[in-house]
Amino acid sequence: MEVKVDPKRVLVTGGSGLVGKAIERIVIEEGGAREGEEWIFLSSKDADLTNAAQTRAIFEKHRPTHVIHLAAMVGGLFRHLRQNLDFWRQNVAINDNVLHTAHEFGVVKVVSCLSTCIFPDKTTYPIDETMIHNGPPHWSNSGYAYAKRMVDVHNRACFQQYGRRYTAIIPTNIFGPHDNFSIEDGHVLPALVHKAYKAKLTGTPLEVCGSGSGLRQFIYSLDLARLYLWVLREYDEVEPIILSVGEEDEITIKDVTDAIVEAFEFTGPVVYDTSKSDGQMKKTASNAKLRRYRPDFTFTPFRTAVKETCDWFSANHDRARK
Ligand SMILES: NC(=O)c1ccc[n+]([C@@H]2O[C@H](COP(=O)([O-])OP(=O)(O)OC[C@H]3O[C@@H](n4cnc5c(N)ncnc54)[C@H](OP(=O)(O)O)[C@@H]3O)[C@@H](O)[C@H]2O)c1
């Protein structure tokens, strides 16, 4: 007997970014797409999702059954310090437009993307999924953090009122090919990759902002993409899930710098500029929930993933965002 598969049209907002490109690679190049699935990857050129009419038009055009919602105004610590208000307004608008339009078009499932930097500043560690709303976030990124927290509020209310199973994932720091390698506006790891590349090229010291002692967990974009597909297909909770390496894999910014230095075989001096902010000293997250569902999942070793990222940046230097 022939088994009939319901067609699934998966719309990926933010499909041109770091995470979107990783999902595209897993879906297209590694045969991650299943029978009956059609994948559509959007960039801001297809629709400005801060605009309700453009958001409606793109849903009208593609009529998705499922949405992976990645589109966001994203940036590192120094961009947050400069543009806190823009982070709040743009992200609230994008999230409300996408989630509400998805509901209006009968989308079965939306998986949005939060971040561990939205958790309360004053908290106990490790952070887990139940603690999102337990106190104010760190002042430096409060606009972004509150906008992201409201996605969880929206998802719960949408379930309560309409029974929709819209959910969210919470990744720790993501890195990989197609990241934003801007030294001014990028996250710590891609900014350091770019700085190290330049330092090697020009024979100058590698300057690291801050003391290097801040602790972080990093997830390789391709590992996150594989887990994202699992959440879309198998994870049935409205409550979000942290997607991260374990607490034991938390590392310092100095460890990150060492891995990048090794990947580029950089032999010049490394200088830590302690006049610059370290941001939050740590935000250790628990991946116990993920491990309960996926005890089998193997993360790419950090140094392998950093090497692949540095190689991609070198090979794509001209077209990389920077
Ligand atoms: N990177 C991290 O370390 C990290 C950590 C935790 C969570 N996250 C979350 O992960 C998700 C993906 O982040 P990412 O690092 O992949 O970001 P990214 O590389 O900066 O990509 C952002 C994506 O959003 C799109 N976008 C931005 N503004 C838009 C708008 N007004 N309308 C339509 N599309 C818009 C961009 O389109 P264009 O290419 O056309 O500009 C791009 O595709 C975000 O929700 C972010 O908050 C990221």
The ligand as a Tripos MOL2 file, in Angstrom:
@<TRIPOS>MOLECULE
LIG
   48    52     1     0     0
SMALL
NO_CHARGES

@<TRIPOS>ATOM
      1 N1         24.3550   34.6030   16.2460 N.am      1 LIG1
      2 C1         24.2010   34.2170   17.5020 C.2       1 LIG1
      3 O1         25.1740   33.9990   18.2330 O.2       1 LIG1
      4 C2         22.8220   34.0100   18.0670 C.ar      1 LIG1
      5 C3         22.7140   33.5210   19.3890 C.ar      1 LIG1
      6 C4         21.4570   33.2740   19.9020 C.ar      1 LIG1
      7 C5         20.3370   33.4920   19.1310 C.ar      1 LIG1
      8 N2         20.4610   33.9900   17.8570 N.ar      1 LIG1
      9 C6         19.2270   34.1700   17.0750 C.3       1 LIG1
     10 O2         19.3050   33.3300   15.9340 O.3       1 LIG1
     11 C7         18.5300   33.8780   14.8730 C.3       1 LIG1
     12 C8         19.3720   33.9080   13.6150 C.3       1 LIG1
     13 O3         20.5230   34.7090   13.8940 O.3       1 LIG1
     14 P1         21.7510   34.7950   12.8820 P.3       1 LIG1
     15 O4         22.9760   34.8630   13.7260 O.co2     1 LIG1
     16 O5         21.5980   33.7830   11.8110 O.co2     1 LIG1
     17 O6         21.5110   36.2760   12.3080 O.3       1 LIG1
     18 P2         22.1060   36.9530   11.0130 P.3       1 LIG1
     19 O7         23.1940   36.1460   10.4200 O.co2     1 LIG1
     20 O8         22.3860   38.3750   11.3750 O.co2     1 LIG1
     21 O9         20.8630   36.9020   10.0330 O.3       1 LIG1
     22 C9         19.7360   37.6730   10.2990 C.3       1 LIG1
     23 C10        18.7040   37.3040    9.2680 C.3       1 LIG1
     24 O10        17.5300   38.0740    9.5220 O.3       1 LIG1
     25 C11        17.1680   38.7440    8.3380 C.3       1 LIG1
     26 N3         16.5050   39.9920    8.6910 N.ar      1 LIG1
     27 C12        16.9780   40.9740    9.5060 C.ar      1 LIG1
     28 N4         16.0970   41.9950    9.5670 N.ar      1 LIG1
     29 C13        15.0510   41.6450    8.7710 C.ar      1 LIG1
     30 C14        13.8420   42.2720    8.4010 C.ar      1 LIG1
     31 N5         13.5010   43.4720    8.8750 N.pl3     1 LIG1
     32 N6         13.0070   41.6140    7.5530 N.ar      1 LIG1
     33 C15        13.3220   40.4050    7.0620 C.ar      1 LIG1
     34 N7         14.4380   39.7400    7.3840 N.ar      1 LIG1
     35 C16        15.3060   40.3590    8.2150 C.ar      1 LIG1
     36 C17        18.4710   38.9650    7.5760 C.3       1 LIG1
     37 O11        18.2110   39.1930    6.1930 O.3       1 LIG1
     38 P3         19.3500   39.9000    5.2580 P.3       1 LIG1
     39 O12        20.4360   38.8810    5.0380 O.co2     1 LIG1
     40 O13        18.6420   40.2160    3.9910 O.co2     1 LIG1
     41 O14        19.8220   41.1050    6.0170 O.co2     1 LIG1
     42 C18        19.1420   37.6260    7.8350 C.3       1 LIG1
     43 O15        18.6390   36.6290    6.9770 O.3       1 LIG1
     44 C19        18.0940   35.2700   15.3500 C.3       1 LIG1
     45 O16        16.7360   35.2040   15.7470 O.3       1 LIG1
     46 C20        18.9940   35.5600   16.5270 C.3       1 LIG1
     47 O17        18.3800   36.4190   17.4430 O.3       1 LIG1
     48 C21        21.6790   34.2480   17.2970 C.ar      1 LIG1
@<TRIPOS>BOND
     1     1     2 1
     2     2     3 2
     3     2     4 1
     4     4     5 ar
     5     4    48 ar
     6     5     6 ar
     7     6     7 ar
     8     7     8 ar
     9     8     9 1
    10     8    48 ar
    11     9    10 1
    12     9    46 1
    13    10    11 1
    14    11    12 1
    15    11    44 1
    16    12    13 1
    17    13    14 1
    18    14    15 2
    19    14    16 1
    20    14    17 1
    21    17    18 1
    22    18    19 2
    23    18    20 1
    24    18    21 1
    25    21    22 1
    26    22    23 1
    27    23    24 1
    28    23    42 1
    29    24    25 1
    30    25    26 1
    31    25    36 1
    32    26    27 ar
    33    26    35 ar
    34    27    28 ar
    35    28    29 ar
    36    29    30 ar
    37    29    35 ar
    38    30    31 1
    39    30    32 ar
    40    32    33 ar
    41    33    34 ar
    42    34    35 ar
    43    36    37 1
    44    36    42 1
    45    37    38 1
    46    38    39 2
    47    38    40 1
    48    38    41 1
    49    42    43 1
    50    44    45 1
    51    44    46 1
    52    46    47 1
@<TRIPOS>SUBSTRUCTURE
     1 LIG1         1 GROUP 0 **** ****
